Amino acid sequence: MYPQERIASLIKAYPLLQEVIELKPVTWINPNRKKIQDMPEFSIRKKDMLEATKLWERFAPYFKVAFPETASKSGILRSPLVPIPKMQNSLSRDGVSISGKLFLKCDNALPIAGSIKARGGFFEVLQHAERLALEAGLINKNSNYACFNSKEFHRFFNHYILGVGSTGNLGLSIGILGSKLGFQVKVYMSGDAKQWKKELLREKGAEVIEFKGDFSVAISAGREEITANPKAYFVDDEDSKALYLGYTTGAVELARQLKEQAIKIDKDHPLFVYLPCGVGGSPGGTSFGLKQLFGDSVHCFFVEPTHSPAVLIGMLTGLMSEISVQDLGLDNLTEADGLAVGRSSKFATSISKHLISGIYTLADDKLFKLLTQLKDSENIFLEPSATSGLIGPQRVAATNYAAENAINLTNVTHIAWATGGDLVPDAERESYYIKGKTLQQN
């Protein structure tokens, strides 16, 4: 924890920080957001994102045979984009009326891993597996990648180790796919990771190494052990270009879905997207992709728990990944296990600080209320952290953001990005729902 005089100095410079420290839900509008023509040159470009989509296409034959549930989509991992008008009406009755139309991007329903982390985690595993196979002369890029499901390839990959530090969903994506390919997988999990996620990983063949500390402890230990082994590869959620690149491809998918549904996005018909945020990689990569495709017509907002606002405090103070929530005396304890992160990603936030429109925080109780409200209104189940984007339209409407940017909110398409939930066991679902219902009644 920082000395009190250091904290006092930061609060004086950034008064909103006092409310953050007091665990009050806040909304911060990013003063450093740039117009698309004023963006600096990043290490990832639009052409990299478009090239990344080709990797998914090369591996489509593999997914069709290794994971039959993907066959109906020709081995391409996609999630639905659905309107949620009943939830929109329910939310409007609770407070500020939501103008425009509210949609849910259902990455909770992504095949195999049931979360947005599959976009980044799967991508990095596939990229690594392809590189190893190419170097060994087992394939070329014109090969039929169904061969990755063969015993020969399983034996080959079994000589290699994959490691990852995780609070839950990233670990699941690496563990499920890595083990299926034949890798030895080690998942370093923080104490706040859900027990059912640890059990599922072990069931899929991954080794789970548990730590009493938070995400930073788990990822540091994993990074140190894995990088010391020349036959091991570490998926580094705090500093991975490959993870980030995988997340950008979700924007390409969304753009196609908007076109298919004849939803116009332009200056007069803007797109607002609300993204749950941990270290910042998945919402950052998604935002980067959306900015490349829609420019200044898209407005991206991150969402964090009041106890774990790692990206918010980094961007607000300008200290980025050099400050942690613990430095300010926050405990980093939240039921939103995928968002239970004390320090932001150095790589992702260095880009996001130019892209995103703002960040808002909310308390855990609100997550459970939203979970129950969505189940009751639309019969859609999400895990707690994935519900956080649903109140984005109301939180932004309560600021001067629309007026300052000459936006007519009645023309806005709102998308809450649902980041996970389909793998949650029935008993956990029932427990979450009951908790939300109880909180609603109190």
Summary of the structure (lengths in Angstrom):
residues: 442
radius of gyration: 20.9
end to end distance: 35.0
largest distance: 63.4
contacts: 1623
relative contact order: 0.16
helix: 55%
strand: 14%
